[in-house]
Amino acid sequence: MGLMMKNIKTLALAATAAVAVSAPSFATDYGDDIHKNDYKWLQFNAMYSVGERPVPTSDGNNNHHNYLEMEFGGRSGIVDLYGYVDIFNLGNETSENGDKNPGSGTSKLFMKFAPRLSLDAITGKDLSFGPVQELYFATLFNWDGLNGEGVNTSFWGLGADVMVPWLGKTGMNLYAHYNLNTKEWNGYQFSANWFKPFVNFDNGSFLAFQGYLDWQFGADSTYTDTGSQILTSQGGNIFFGLYWHSDRYALGYGLKGFKDVYLLADNGATGLDSTGWSHYFSATYKF
């Protein structure tokens, strides 16, 4: 686990560079109408997770919780958008090993908001090259429900839609990280996401391999006065999902790997387990 997650950023970047010198360009076509490629989507996911990190070290793989996720995305002119809002422990119940129990001090919600601005559309020029279809000014914001002490992070950088062998169009972004709590720049993040239908059924439904990678690196490690590590210089997570999709519904399972996620040192000064594997089960209704 540790070796895989340590090297996955390097492998992803190397793979991108390799196809860039050998694959043809597939530029996004705007023609005379900047809104000709517009679309939007919205769906609600009923989710259940087992073993999510980070959690107190004593909980191990026994932690679990339910949540409702509103997931959305689309394109409007120069803006490419993805995001979701999670609401945890919908019934506000107390359960054995529940990591979102009332009184646990955890946040009731989490939000990811990731707008990108197309540099091709802004400049009116075709900036595609090799397998790169389109370039973006990319941003990402992560928020939870805790004011000033929870997750309040932002990322700013360069993004691209890249044609990857077999996976097809894959979103890739390289960011600089700005912590909204401490008001400091600290390290970088490489992110990628993909959605690959690979089995099609006669009724129009299909199976898809979908997932994402978020890997932070180049950050400052921090320690307590006694030398116990608080934050690491690199860490992240990767998600591998197998989903059945129809026009209105989806069912899926996801396996997610964590390595010092959010840069929290595994079993360090925070007393949190931030490395390991978790499982996600999902039922979706699409609007």
Buried (B, 14 or more C-beta within 10 A) or exposed (E): EEEEBBEBBEEBBEBBEEBBEEBEBBEBEBEEEBEEBEEEEEBBBBBEBBBBBBBEBEBEBEBBBBBBBBBBBEBEBBBBBBBBBBBBBEEEEEEEBBBBBEEEEBBBEBBBBBBBBBBBBBEEEBBBBBBBBBBBBBBBBBBBBBEEEBBBBBBBBBBBBBBBEEBEBBBBBBBBBBBBEEEEEBBBBBBBBBBBBEEEEEEEBBBBBBBBBBBBBEBEEBEEEEEEBBBBBBBBBBBBBBBBBBEEEBEBEBBBBBBBBBBBBBBBBBEBBBBBBBBBBBEBEBE
